Structures are given as C-alpha cells and as structure tokens.
Amino acid sequence: MSGAFPEDTSALDAWASAHVEGWRGPSSAKKFAAGQSNPTYLIDAGSGRYVLRRKPPGKLLKMAHMIEREFRVLKALEGVGYPAPRALALCEDEGVIGTAFYLMAFIDGRVLWNPALPELEREDRRPIYDAMNEGLAKLHSIDVAQAGLADYGKPGSYYARQYQRWTDQYRASETAKIEDMERLIAWLADKVPVDDGRVALVHGDWRIDNMIFDLKSPRLLAVLDWELSTLGHPFADLAYQCMQWRLPAGRYRGLGGVDREASGIPTETEYVAAYCRRMGLKAIPDWTFLIAFSFFRSIAIHQGVYKRSLDGNASNPELARQFGESLPLLARVAVEGIEGENNRSA
C-alpha cells in the first residue's frame, strides 16, 4: 500500500467501529499541514471529529516515529489529569491504512503558530506565556510512578545518552558536512554536565505551536506531539523553548530581535525565573550547555526530516526542504552563542 491515506476509509471505519466506543462511519480524512514527523489527520466521521496520528511510510530511523509511546503517554496523562488529548485506540496492524496509527479525541481550541503572537493584543500575550510556563512546571511535577511511567525511559545520565543518540541519528541522516555542526558536536562532548539526579517526564518538543489554548482565554487545553517524550532531565524542556526564542523572527518563527517590553512577551530571564519559582529552584545551572544542546538536538531532528524528503517520504516535502536549508543557520546561531559565552568568560 502506498504512503498516501486511503481514499476508501471503509477499512478504517470497520476497525474503529470495533475499537472506538460510539464510532459511526462513513469517515473522511484531511491531512494537517503541520506534523513533520508523524503525519496527522482530521477525521470527520458520522459520530463526530477525531484526530489520527500515523507513522510515515518507508524506511524509518531506529527509535524514531514511535507512535506506540505517544499513545501510552497520552493514556497515562489522562490518568493524572494533565491537559493532553484523550487517546482512544491504537492500531498496530499496517493492513488497515498502510502504517500503524492511533486515534485521539479532537479538541476545539486555538493553535498559536507564531511565538510573537501577532494576532493578540499586547496585554493578552504574557498570560499565554504564563500558561505555558505553568504547564511545563506541572508536567515536570508529575509523579511518574503514580502515572505508570516509571519504566518510560532510563533514569540518569540523560544528557550523555541523548548526546550519543542524536549524534548517531544525525550521522545516519547526514547529507552534507556542516562545519558549525561539527564544532557544536565537539564542544558539547566536553561539556556534558555531571548527572544531578533530577528525573521527570519531559515532553521533548516544548513550544507554543504544540499546544491548544482555549478560544477565549489563555487556558492551556492540551499539549500535543509527545513523540519525543521520555524520562529525562526537566531543564531540557525549558532550554528547548528558550532556544526557539533565540531564532530569527519571520520564517523561523523565533523571537530574535523582537522587543519583549513593547510586545508584552516575557524575556528569557523572566520566563526562566517564573519556572524556578514554580519548581522551588534558585537558578538553572549549565545554561550555555543547555541552549547549545537544544540547538544540536533540533538540528539532528531537522536533518532527519530533510533526509526523508530526499527519500520521498516526508510528511510535508516543501517544509522539509526548508528545514534542510535552515540547518547551517541553526548551527551558526548555536556556535555564536557558545563563542559569545566564551568571550564573556575570558
């Protein structure tokens, strides 16, 4: 079966009728433009609207596109009352639509794609960031044993393991030598912090466009895209979001160059301080490493997406190509951050 979603959804309807309470066909599927890793579809059925996440077609990198893990963590989050879509059913039979997939509840709300929040008034922007900050602190405060996720990852040595994993993933999908990425990889190897014992459920891709907010208030209704979630170090999520803020505005949907005071958006220092207050922390150590590591990991992810576009199985080929074009810039911004810190320390 090809990678395209089957026009005839009768097989999906038959399977869902047996596994999703109340399902009634016929159904139709419309692909969301977002979702570079695991293609995501809006499903309109006789019984209502649903969302379907599937693995992409073709040869996949080891440990990538693990929708089974996504399904498991969504079920666990429902059990502890964390805002996330309700997981309905997992199908590992590739004969139904061509790849494994799962169905989850549709949530009616706002997705805010640009962290600068140009569609909002100034006074409405800070509350959105505060809701994200609160959601992150709540995530990292979940008792993983109580949630049934004590074995969801390997506790300890998170950064050392992640450094090796993403270096391997990057090498497996590398299409051209990027000198700044080589510098970044070498610098990180010597700066991996000693494990401090902190372990939490981490999201892995904590950014504003992976969230759904209430239509009329800043309330966070659901956090999306849990593919990269694991047991890890909580500071990685915090730095990953702040990494995105350092990217150029416009095409890269970053906050670089945006006047935070004029826009009503908190500064990085304010955002980190709010997280520390919520978590009872005095400060976040090794911040330069955490930001550089976030860029490294993001580049490795984008490189994998770009490689899939060259192989003909990207979810959004045009966006995947843009990811490929952005890799040198991401690496340059990361290296400039390291060099700037070195100059301040000299």
Secondary structure, 3 states (H helix, E strand, C coil): CCCCCCCCCHHHHHHHHHHCCCCCCCCEEEECCCCCCCCEEEEEECCEEEEEEECCCCCCCCCCCCHHHHHHHHHHHHHHCCCCCCEEEEECCCCCCCCCEEEEECCCCECCCCCCCCCCCHHHHHHHHHHHHHHHHHHHCCCCCCCCCCCCCCCCCHHHHHHHHHHHHHHHHCCCCCHHHHHHHHHHHCCCCCCCCCCEEECCCCCHHHEEECCCCCCEEEECCCCCCEEECCHHHHHHHHHHHCCECCCCCCCECCCHHHHCCCCHHHHHHHHHHHHCCCCCCCHHHHHHHHHHHHHHHHHHHHHHHHHCCCCCHHHHHHHHHHHHHHHHHHHHHHHHHHHHHC
